[in-house]
Amino acid sequence: MALLLGPGREAAHAQTTIRLDSAEARSLRRHPRLRQSDREIEEQRALKRGSFAPANPDVLFSAPTGERWAPGVVQTIDLPNVYRRQRQVAEAGIGLAERNREVSRATVLRDTRLAYLSLQFAEAQVRQLTYQDSLYQALRVATERLFTAGEITSLQRISTEAEARQVAVQLLQASADLRAARRRLGLLLGEPTADFISSTDLRRSGPELVQTGGALLSVLPAEDSAALVRSPTLAAATQNVALSQSGISLVRARRTPALTVGYQNQAFENSALRYRFQFGVSVPVWFWTYRSQLQAATARSEAAGYQLQAQRLELSSLYQQALADTRKFSAALSYYEQTGVPQSGAIISQSQRLFRAGEISYLVLIQSLNQAFTIQNTYLTTIRDYRQALIELNYLRGE
């Protein structure tokens, strides 16, 4: 009875091979979140150009002599400090928009890397289960012949068929996951109908992952504050604090008096000096309005400070979890690379050879195959989980 089978291959039609760096470049170029961030930066820059914004002039018509109507104009201008503070607020707004764009960029990169990883994992699972399905289908056919010849029991025949059907169902599920992974990556790249395939087999990336992951773990700082110093999320929260503090300065500047300048006819028609200047001061007497604005700006600044603290705590917690996951999966992957995967291959080949030679029973064969395939499937899952942890770790570090 021959059980020498090779891994099957899924039929390909109009497929596009894409590398991870190419996928990242496409998503950064086409993702609407980054386009939105660009427009928000343009909005803040436009607001900065309008930071010198005096009040609209008042055009007046009056009859100072009681004989005719005469035109005039009055302009109220704040002190230069007000416009300087408004410019500082606008610059802080631009800085916040730029920091938010960095957050969007890091998020898009993380989502793209995770989507690409999901595609690789789904492809590897389909390859693994295709091989497993072909082996069990051949085993099912062989057991049918053995049952007809009276060499095995009905229970063994039914068990083989159940195992084969179970693997076939798993293969169908993996194929559905593969289609979903391709769709997800296509949506991120702006090509939802494209049939992408990855350029690298996930299984073959295991040895390299052991080295790169180990090198990263050896240089990571022990303190969260040092590890997260380049976090774009923390940078945005810090810039939000700066924006709220500049808002307090602006409210205080607006509590100062403003200048009023006018040019108006205040004489008779035959007067030698017909038009005359007038000067005055706009006094901020409605103190409760400015006090309320200052209280609101102060509360906004304090809320931004607490938001920064909460963001730092959350990122520190996420960093510690990602670091623990990275170390955990690093140890597991090393085991599978050095011991688990070689043993699973030996189990598959030797169990088939011994069964053909009649040295082991059918039950031992099935148990051995299931054990080997469990090891290989867990190996794939470990690679995926390890790379997910590294992606999250680099995202938190701003890499």
C-alpha positions as CSV (number, residue, x, y, z in Angstrom):
1,M,0.0,0.0,0.0
2,A,1.6,3.3,-1.1
3,L,1.2,6.4,1.0
4,L,3.9,8.5,-0.6
5,L,2.2,11.7,-1.3
6,G,3.4,15.3,-2.0
7,P,1.8,18.6,-1.1
8,G,-1.0,19.7,-3.4
9,R,-1.1,23.1,-5.0
10,E,-4.0,25.4,-5.4
11,A,-4.9,26.4,-8.9
12,A,-3.8,29.9,-9.6
13,H,-5.6,32.3,-12.0
14,A,-4.7,35.9,-12.5
15,Q,-2.8,36.1,-9.3
16,T,-0.4,38.9,-8.4
17,T,2.7,38.2,-6.3
18,I,3.4,41.0,-3.9
19,R,6.2,41.7,-1.4
20,L,5.7,43.2,2.0
21,D,7.6,46.3,1.2
22,S,5.6,46.9,-1.9
23,A,2.4,46.4,0.0
24,E,3.5,48.9,2.6
25,A,4.4,51.5,-0.1
26,R,1.0,51.0,-1.8
27,S,-1.0,51.4,1.4
28,L,0.9,54.5,2.4
29,R,0.2,56.0,-1.0
30,R,-3.5,55.1,-1.3
31,H,-5.0,54.7,2.2
32,P,-7.7,57.4,2.8
33,R,-6.6,57.8,6.5
34,L,-3.3,59.4,5.3
35,R,-5.1,61.5,2.7
36,Q,-7.3,62.7,5.5
37,S,-4.3,63.6,7.6
38,D,-2.8,65.6,4.8
39,R,-5.9,67.6,4.4
40,E,-6.0,68.3,8.2
41,I,-2.4,69.6,8.0
42,E,-3.5,71.9,5.1
43,E,-6.4,73.1,7.2
44,Q,-4.1,74.0,10.1
45,R,-1.7,75.8,7.9
46,A,-4.5,77.8,6.3
47,L,-5.6,78.8,9.8
48,K,-2.1,79.9,10.7
49,R,-2.1,82.2,7.6
50,G,-5.2,83.8,9.1
51,S,-3.8,84.1,12.7
52,F,-3.6,87.9,12.2
53,A,-7.3,88.4,12.2
54,P,-8.5,91.9,13.4
55,A,-12.2,92.5,13.8
56,N,-14.1,93.7,10.8
57,P,-14.2,97.5,10.5
58,D,-17.3,99.4,11.3
59,V,-18.6,101.7,8.5
60,L,-20.7,104.4,10.0
61,F,-23.0,107.2,8.8
62,S,-23.7,110.0,11.2
63,A,-25.0,113.5,11.2
64,P,-22.8,115.4,13.7
65,T,-24.2,118.8,12.7
66,G,-27.7,117.8,12.2
67,E,-27.7,119.0,8.6
68,R,-26.4,116.0,6.6
69,W,-25.2,112.4,6.8
70,A,-21.4,111.9,6.8
71,P,-19.6,108.6,6.3
72,G,-16.8,107.2,8.6
73,V,-15.0,104.1,9.6
74,V,-13.9,102.7,12.9
75,Q,-11.4,99.8,13.4
76,T,-10.6,97.9,16.6
77,I,-7.2,96.3,16.8
78,D,-5.9,94.0,19.5
79,L,-2.5,94.4,21.0
80,P,0.4,92.6,19.1
81,N,0.6,90.0,21.9
82,V,-2.8,88.7,21.0
83,Y,-1.9,88.0,17.4
84,R,1.4,86.5,18.5
85,R,-0.5,84.1,20.8
86,Q,-2.9,83.3,18.0
87,R,0.0,82.4,15.8
88,Q,1.5,80.2,18.5
89,V,-1.9,78.4,18.8
90,A,-2.0,77.9,15.0
91,E,1.6,76.5,15.0
92,A,0.7,74.1,17.8
93,G,-2.3,73.0,15.8
94,I,-0.1,72.3,12.8
95,G,2.2,70.3,15.1
96,L,-0.7,68.2,16.4
97,A,-1.9,67.6,12.9
98,E,1.5,66.4,11.9
99,R,1.8,64.2,14.9
100,N,-1.6,62.7,14.2
101,R,-0.4,62.0,10.6
102,E,2.5,60.0,12.1
103,V,0.0,58.0,14.2
104,S,-2.1,57.3,11.1
105,R,1.0,56.3,9.2
106,A,2.1,53.9,11.9
107,T,-1.4,52.4,12.1
108,V,-1.6,51.9,8.4
109,L,1.8,50.2,8.4
110,R,0.8,47.9,11.3
111,D,-2.5,47.0,9.6
112,T,-0.8,46.3,6.3
113,R,1.8,44.1,8.0
114,L,-0.8,42.2,9.9
115,A,-2.9,41.7,6.8
116,Y,0.1,40.5,4.8
117,L,0.9,38.1,7.7
118,S,-2.7,36.8,7.6
119,L,-2.3,36.2,3.9
120,Q,1.0,34.3,4.5
121,F,-0.5,32.2,7.3
122,A,-3.7,31.3,5.3
123,E,-1.5,30.3,2.3
124,A,0.7,28.1,4.6
125,Q,-2.3,26.5,6.1
126,V,-3.8,25.7,2.7
127,R,-0.6,24.1,1.6
128,Q,-0.3,22.2,4.9
129,L,-3.9,20.9,4.8
130,T,-3.7,20.1,1.1
131,Y,-0.8,17.8,1.8
132,Q,-2.6,16.4,4.9
133,D,-5.8,15.9,2.9
134,S,-4.1,14.1,0.0
135,L,-2.4,11.8,2.5
136,Y,-5.6,11.0,4.3
137,Q,-7.6,10.5,1.1
138,A,-5.0,8.0,0.0
139,L,-5.2,6.3,3.4
140,R,-9.0,6.2,3.1
141,V,-8.8,4.5,-0.4
142,A,-6.3,2.0,1.0
143,T,-8.4,1.1,4.0
144,E,-11.4,0.6,1.7
145,R,-9.4,-2.1,-0.1
146,L,-8.2,-3.6,3.1
147,F,-11.7,-3.7,4.5
148,T,-13.0,-5.4,1.3
149,A,-10.2,-7.9,1.7
150,G,-11.2,-8.5,5.3
151,E,-7.8,-7.3,6.7
152,I,-9.2,-4.5,8.9
153,T,-12.4,-4.0,10.9
154,S,-15.3,-1.8,10.2
155,L,-14.3,0.5,13.0
156,Q,-10.9,1.2,11.4
157,R,-12.6,1.9,8.1
158,I,-15.1,4.3,9.7
159,S,-12.3,6.0,11.7
160,T,-10.2,6.6,8.6
161,E,-13.2,8.0,6.7
162,A,-13.9,10.3,9.7
163,E,-10.3,11.6,9.8
164,A,-10.3,12.2,6.1
165,R,-13.6,14.1,6.1
166,Q,-12.4,16.2,9.0
167,V,-9.3,17.2,7.2
168,A,-11.3,18.0,4.1
169,V,-13.5,20.3,6.1
170,Q,-10.5,22.0,7.6
171,L,-9.1,22.5,4.1
172,L,-12.4,24.2,3.0
173,Q,-12.3,26.5,6.0
174,A,-8.6,27.4,5.3
175,S,-9.5,28.2,1.7
176,A,-12.2,30.5,2.9
177,D,-9.8,32.2,5.3
178,L,-7.3,32.6,2.4
179,R,-9.9,34.4,0.2
180,A,-10.8,36.6,3.2
181,A,-7.1,37.4,3.7
182,R,-6.6,38.4,0.1
183,R,-9.7,40.6,0.2
184,R,-8.5,42.3,3.4
185,L,-5.1,43.0,1.9
186,G,-6.7,44.2,-1.3
187,L,-8.9,46.7,0.6
188,L,-5.9,48.2,2.4
189,L,-4.0,48.6,-0.9
190,G,-7.0,50.1,-2.7
191,E,-7.4,47.0,-5.0
192,P,-10.2,45.0,-3.4
193,T,-10.7,42.7,-6.5
194,A,-7.0,41.8,-6.9
195,D,-5.9,38.2,-6.2
196,F,-2.7,38.7,-4.2
197,I,-0.3,36.0,-3.2
198,S,2.7,36.6,-0.9
199,S,6.3,36.4,-2.1
200,T,7.5,34.4,0.9
201,D,6.4,31.1,2.4
202,L,5.6,31.7,6.0
203,R,7.1,28.3,7.0
204,R,10.5,29.2,5.4
205,S,10.7,32.4,7.4
206,G,11.0,30.5,10.7
207,P,14.8,30.3,10.9
208,E,15.3,33.9,9.9
209,L,12.6,35.0,12.4
210,V,14.5,33.2,15.2
211,Q,17.6,35.3,14.5
212,T,15.9,38.7,13.9
213,G,13.6,38.3,16.9
214,G,16.5,37.3,19.1
215,A,18.6,40.2,18.0
216,L,15.7,42.6,18.7
217,L,15.1,41.2,22.2
218,S,18.8,41.6,23.0
219,V,18.7,45.4,22.4
220,L,15.4,46.4,23.8
221,P,15.6,48.8,26.8
222,A,14.4,47.5,30.1
223,E,12.4,50.7,31.0
224,D,9.1,51.4,29.3
225,S,9.9,55.2,29.1
226,A,13.0,54.5,27.1
227,A,11.3,52.0,24.8
228,L,8.4,54.3,24.0
229,V,10.3,57.5,23.5
230,R,9.6,57.4,19.8
231,S,6.0,56.4,20.0
232,P,3.9,58.5,17.6
233,T,0.9,58.1,19.9
234,L,2.7,59.6,22.8
235,A,4.1,62.3,20.6
236,A,0.6,63.3,19.5
237,A,-0.7,63.3,23.1
238,T,2.3,65.5,24.2
239,Q,1.6,67.9,21.4
240,N,-2.0,68.1,22.4
241,V,-0.9,69.3,25.8
242,A,1.2,72.0,24.2
243,L,-1.8,73.1,22.1
244,S,-4.0,73.3,25.2
245,Q,-1.4,75.3,27.1
246,S,-1.1,77.8,24.2
247,G,-4.8,78.2,24.4
248,I,-4.5,79.4,28.0
249,S,-2.0,82.0,26.9
250,L,-4.3,83.2,24.2
251,V,-7.2,83.6,26.6
252,R,-5.0,85.6,28.9
253,A,-3.8,87.8,26.1
254,R,-7.3,88.6,25.0
255,R,-8.1,90.0,28.5
256,T,-6.0,93.1,27.7
257,P,-7.5,96.3,26.2
258,A,-7.7,96.8,22.4
259,L,-7.1,99.9,20.4
260,T,-9.8,101.7,18.4
261,V,-9.0,103.9,15.5
262,G,-11.5,106.0,13.5
263,Y,-11.7,108.4,10.6
264,Q,-14.9,110.3,10.4
265,N,-16.5,113.7,9.4
266,Q,-17.3,115.6,12.6
267,A,-17.7,119.2,11.2
268,F,-19.9,121.4,9.1
269,E,-19.8,121.1,5.3
270,N,-17.8,124.4,4.9
271,S,-15.4,123.6,7.8
272,A,-11.6,123.9,7.0
273,L,-10.9,120.5,8.7
274,R,-13.6,118.2,7.5
275,Y,-12.3,114.7,8.3
276,R,-10.7,114.0,11.7
277,F,-9.1,110.9,13.3
278,Q,-10.4,109.5,16.5
279,F,-8.7,107.1,19.0
280,G,-9.9,105.0,21.8
281,V,-9.5,101.9,23.9
282,S,-11.7,98.8,24.0
283,V,-12.0,97.9,27.7
284,P,-12.6,94.2,28.6
285,V,-15.2,95.0,31.3
286,W,-17.2,91.8,31.0
287,F,-14.8,90.0,33.3
288,W,-17.0,87.0,33.8
289,T,-16.7,86.1,30.2
290,Y,-12.9,86.0,30.2
291,R,-12.9,84.3,33.5
292,S,-15.1,81.5,32.2
293,Q,-12.9,81.2,29.0
294,L,-9.8,80.9,31.2
295,Q,-11.4,78.3,33.4
296,A,-12.4,76.3,30.3
297,A,-8.9,76.6,28.8
298,T,-7.3,75.5,32.0
299,A,-9.7,72.5,32.4
300,R,-8.9,71.6,28.8
301,S,-5.2,71.7,29.5
302,E,-5.5,69.6,32.6
303,A,-7.6,67.1,30.7
304,A,-4.9,66.9,28.0
305,G,-2.3,66.3,30.7
306,Y,-4.3,63.5,32.2
307,Q,-4.9,62.1,28.7
308,L,-1.2,62.0,28.2
309,Q,-0.7,60.1,31.5
310,A,-3.5,57.6,30.6
311,Q,-1.9,57.1,27.2
312,R,1.5,56.5,28.7
313,L,0.0,53.9,31.1
314,E,-1.9,52.2,28.3
315,L,1.1,52.0,26.0
316,S,3.3,50.8,28.8
317,S,0.9,48.0,29.5
318,L,0.6,47.1,25.8
319,Y,4.4,47.2,25.5
320,Q,4.9,44.8,28.4
321,Q,2.4,42.4,27.0
322,A,3.9,42.5,23.5
323,L,7.4,42.1,25.1
324,A,6.2,39.0,27.1
325,D,4.5,37.5,24.0
326,T,7.7,38.1,21.9
327,R,9.8,36.3,24.5
328,K,7.3,33.5,24.9
329,F,7.0,32.8,21.2
330,S,10.7,33.2,20.7
331,A,11.3,30.3,23.0
332,A,8.5,28.2,21.4
333,L,9.8,28.9,17.9
334,S,13.3,27.9,18.8
335,Y,12.0,24.6,20.1
336,Y,10.0,23.8,17.0
337,E,12.9,24.8,14.7
338,Q,15.4,22.7,16.5
339,T,13.3,19.7,17.7
340,G,9.6,19.8,16.9
341,V,9.6,20.2,13.1
342,P,12.4,17.7,12.4
343,Q,10.7,15.2,14.6
344,S,7.3,15.6,12.9
345,G,8.8,14.9,9.5
346,A,10.5,11.8,10.9
347,I,7.3,10.7,12.4
348,I,5.4,11.0,9.1
349,S,8.0,9.2,7.0
350,Q,8.8,6.4,9.5
351,S,5.2,5.7,10.4
352,Q,4.3,5.2,6.8
353,R,7.3,3.0,6.2
354,L,6.6,0.9,9.3
355,F,2.9,0.5,8.5
356,R,3.7,-0.7,4.9
357,A,6.1,-3.2,6.4
358,G,3.4,-4.4,8.8
359,E,5.4,-3.5,11.9
360,I,2.8,-1.1,13.4
361,S,-0.9,-1.2,13.5
362,Y,-3.4,1.0,11.8
363,L,-4.3,2.7,15.1
364,V,-0.6,3.6,15.7
365,L,-0.3,5.0,12.2
366,I,-3.3,7.3,12.7
367,Q,-2.0,8.4,16.1
368,S,1.4,9.1,14.7
369,L,0.2,11.1,11.7
370,N,-2.1,13.2,13.9
371,Q,0.7,13.9,16.3
372,A,3.0,15.0,13.5
373,F,0.4,17.2,11.8
374,T,-0.5,18.8,15.2
375,I,3.2,19.7,15.6
376,Q,3.4,21.2,12.2
377,N,0.2,23.2,12.5
378,T,1.3,24.5,15.9
379,Y,4.6,25.5,14.3
380,L,2.8,27.6,11.8
381,T,0.6,29.2,14.5
382,T,3.7,30.0,16.5
383,I,5.4,31.7,13.6
384,R,2.3,33.8,13.0
385,D,1.9,34.7,16.7
386,Y,5.6,35.6,17.0
387,R,5.5,37.9,14.0
388,Q,2.3,39.5,15.3
389,A,4.0,40.2,18.6
390,L,7.0,41.7,16.8
391,I,4.7,43.9,14.7
392,E,2.9,45.2,17.7
393,L,6.2,45.7,19.5
394,N,7.6,47.8,16.7
395,Y,4.4,49.7,16.3
396,L,4.5,50.7,20.0
397,R,8.2,51.7,19.6
398,G,7.5,53.8,16.6
399,E,9.4,51.6,14.2
